[in-house]
Amino acid sequence: MSAVLKGTLMYLANRRPVYRLIMQHDLLRGLTQRYVAGEELADGIVVAQTLNTQGLLVSLDHLGESVTNGAEARRATAAYLDALEAIAEEQCEASISLKLTQLGLDLSHEMCVAHLRKILERARQLDTFVRIDMESSAYTQRTLDVHKELWNEGFHNVGIVLQAYLYRTAADVERAIEMGVQVRLCKGAYLEPARVAYPDKADVDANYARLMERLLIHGNHPAIATHDDRLILRSQEIVENEKISRERFDFEMLFGVRRDLQLRLVREGYRVRVYLPYGKEWYPYLVRRLAERPANIGFFVRSLVTEALAGRRNGRP
Ligand SMILES: Cc1cc2nc3c(=O)[nH]c(=O)nc-3n(C[C@H](O)[C@H](O)[C@H](O)COP(=O)(O)OP(=O)(O)OC[C@H]3O[C@@H](n4cnc5c(N)ncnc54)[C@H](O)[C@@H]3O)c2cc1C
């Protein structure tokens, strides 16, 4: 049952009319607070500073994806340049995370590369790391191609994300190890067909454990991006057995998820980076977060109904 609900939610996440309806009527705003720092860069910076004081590192994400025109892609690029300046000015311990469809990948490969190059140039001057998030499997190869093009131009301050649910990822991990590219390993957040991704969670988890081991032992500063207690325990065993220094990898977790675990790992002396989104385009991100957890789905539906009814009572259309 929850798989059907999850599928429905993820389907809705990609429907423009539903998105517009929710944004126009200001629904679900209450739910965003758990997962999103706020709508403005200043909100992201304030939360990043607070997390830094708790010993947590940050990766700032200016929310947005799948832009439909060049002006939006230029605005997203400018927003990232602003974020880089703010990180430097405020001396935050923060990198940035971005999505290529936000920089215009759907419009033109060249445009996307040009925007990313601009960001990487400024990031290199400011000594800041840039992570390219991984989107649905329709973009995997194109994302890796853009990354490789800029990597071959000499930009090595940029890393990728690989998703353990995809069959192809084992081969992508080996290529990344060979190139010395920094990989963030996650399970994968999109709805994928069995043609390209393991349908069973147990298989995804087993693949994650295998790939994590490869990256921890042979990779260049991997990021173990999961909140899964069992996988984190397994990573700690590998690190212990292989005598891998805690400086050589990061744990990464999402803002608003398993805060207890984030702080515990910091206390135990691990590097923990929090993925911290901010911005006005929070809807698709929020739906992916809600769909990850069956308990969240009921919460989502209840919030939608309650906020819609409250809106009606307040005279909102
Ligand atoms: C730093 C970071 C970056 C990411 N970047 C990408 C990316 O670029 N592309 C991509 O496809 N995916 C990305 N993801 C999402 C990832 O693919 C998973 O969908 C997500 O992390 C949930 O998987 P999990 O590994 O935590 O394991 P799960 O087995 O899903 O969850 C383990 C436990 O974590 C907790 N938990 C997990 N998610 C939530 C939630 N949303 N709300 C509340 N509790 C939760 C629950 O306690 C759950 O039992 C990223 C995740 C992280 C942590």
Ligand as a Chemical Component Dictionary entry (heavy atoms), coordinates in Angstrom:
data_LIG
# 
_chem_comp.id                   LIG 
_chem_comp.type                 NON-POLYMER 
_chem_comp.pdbx_formal_charge   0 
_chem_comp.three_letter_code    LIG 
# 
loop_
_chem_comp_atom.comp_id 
_chem_comp_atom.atom_id 
_chem_comp_atom.alt_atom_id 
_chem_comp_atom.type_symbol 
_chem_comp_atom.charge 
_chem_comp_atom.model_Cartn_x 
_chem_comp_atom.model_Cartn_y 
_chem_comp_atom.model_Cartn_z 
_chem_comp_atom.pdbx_ordinal 
LIG C1  C1  C 0 23.370 14.418 1.905  1  
LIG C2  C2  C 0 22.411 13.737 0.989  2  
LIG C3  C3  C 0 22.392 14.087 -0.330 3  
LIG C4  C4  C 0 21.523 13.442 -1.214 4  
LIG N1  N1  N 0 21.582 13.715 -2.543 5  
LIG C5  C5  C 0 20.834 12.989 -3.396 6  
LIG C6  C6  C 0 20.977 13.127 -4.808 7  
LIG O1  O1  O 0 21.783 13.917 -5.302 8  
LIG N2  N2  N 0 20.192 12.369 -5.597 9  
LIG C7  C7  C 0 19.295 11.463 -5.095 10 
LIG O2  O2  O 0 18.623 10.762 -5.869 11 
LIG N3  N3  N 0 19.126 11.334 -3.753 12 
LIG C8  C8  C 0 19.865 12.065 -2.909 13 
LIG N4  N4  N 0 19.716 11.892 -1.557 14 
LIG C9  C9  C 0 18.539 11.134 -1.023 15 
LIG C10 C10 C 0 18.818 9.664  -0.888 16 
LIG O3  O3  O 0 18.948 9.087  -2.176 17 
LIG C11 C11 C 0 17.694 8.947  -0.127 18 
LIG O4  O4  O 0 16.487 9.090  -0.812 19 
LIG C12 C12 C 0 17.503 9.430  1.297  20 
LIG O5  O5  O 0 18.711 9.782  1.897  21 
LIG C13 C13 C 0 16.850 8.340  2.180  22 
LIG O6  O6  O 0 17.653 7.210  2.190  23 
LIG P1  P1  P 0 18.529 6.708  3.443  24 
LIG O7  O7  O 0 19.866 6.353  2.909  25 
LIG O8  O8  O 0 18.526 7.692  4.519  26 
LIG O9  O9  O 0 17.864 5.325  3.865  27 
LIG P2  P2  P 0 16.381 4.929  4.239  28 
LIG O10 O10 O 0 16.432 3.456  4.406  29 
LIG O11 O11 O 0 15.424 5.511  3.287  30 
LIG O12 O12 O 0 16.170 5.640  5.640  31 
LIG C14 C14 C 0 16.854 5.253  6.816  32 
LIG C15 C15 C 0 16.227 5.996  7.993  33 
LIG O13 O13 O 0 16.480 7.391  7.854  34 
LIG C16 C16 C 0 15.350 8.163  8.262  35 
LIG N5  N5  N 0 14.868 8.925  7.096  36 
LIG C17 C17 C 0 15.270 8.795  5.807  37 
LIG N6  N6  N 0 14.681 9.720  5.024  38 
LIG C18 C18 C 0 13.861 10.445 5.832  39 
LIG C19 C19 C 0 13.001 11.540 5.627  40 
LIG N7  N7  N 0 12.855 12.088 4.425  41 
LIG N8  N8  N 0 12.317 12.035 6.674  42 
LIG C20 C20 C 0 12.474 11.512 7.912  43 
LIG N9  N9  N 0 13.309 10.467 8.180  44 
LIG C21 C21 C 0 13.983 9.929  7.157  45 
LIG C22 C22 C 0 14.343 7.191  8.771  46 
LIG O14 O14 O 0 14.569 7.057  10.145 47 
LIG C23 C23 C 0 14.702 5.908  8.047  48 
LIG O15 O15 O 0 14.301 4.768  8.735  49 
LIG C24 C24 C 0 20.618 12.482 -0.688 50 
LIG C25 C25 C 0 20.644 12.135 0.648  51 
LIG C26 C26 C 0 21.548 12.732 1.490  52 
LIG C27 C27 C 0 21.587 12.301 2.907  53 
# 
loop_
_chem_comp_bond.comp_id 
_chem_comp_bond.atom_id_1 
_chem_comp_bond.atom_id_2 
_chem_comp_bond.value_order 
_chem_comp_bond.pdbx_ordinal 
LIG C1  C2  SING 1  
LIG C2  C3  SING 2  
LIG C2  C26 DOUB 3  
LIG C3  C4  DOUB 4  
LIG C4  N1  SING 5  
LIG C4  C24 SING 6  
LIG N1  C5  DOUB 7  
LIG C5  C6  SING 8  
LIG C5  C8  SING 9  
LIG C6  O1  DOUB 10 
LIG C6  N2  SING 11 
LIG N2  C7  SING 12 
LIG C7  O2  DOUB 13 
LIG C7  N3  SING 14 
LIG N3  C8  DOUB 15 
LIG C8  N4  SING 16 
LIG N4  C9  SING 17 
LIG N4  C24 SING 18 
LIG C9  C10 SING 19 
LIG C10 O3  SING 20 
LIG C10 C11 SING 21 
LIG C11 O4  SING 22 
LIG C11 C12 SING 23 
LIG C12 O5  SING 24 
LIG C12 C13 SING 25 
LIG C13 O6  SING 26 
LIG O6  P1  SING 27 
LIG P1  O7  DOUB 28 
LIG P1  O8  SING 29 
LIG P1  O9  SING 30 
LIG O9  P2  SING 31 
LIG P2  O10 DOUB 32 
LIG P2  O11 SING 33 
LIG P2  O12 SING 34 
LIG O12 C14 SING 35 
LIG C14 C15 SING 36 
LIG C15 O13 SING 37 
LIG C15 C23 SING 38 
LIG O13 C16 SING 39 
LIG C16 N5  SING 40 
LIG C16 C22 SING 41 
LIG N5  C17 SING 42 
LIG N5  C21 SING 43 
LIG C17 N6  DOUB 44 
LIG N6  C18 SING 45 
LIG C18 C19 SING 46 
LIG C18 C21 DOUB 47 
LIG C19 N7  SING 48 
LIG C19 N8  DOUB 49 
LIG N8  C20 SING 50 
LIG C20 N9  DOUB 51 
LIG N9  C21 SING 52 
LIG C22 O14 SING 53 
LIG C22 C23 SING 54 
LIG C23 O15 SING 55 
LIG C24 C25 DOUB 56 
LIG C25 C26 SING 57 
LIG C26 C27 SING 58 
# 
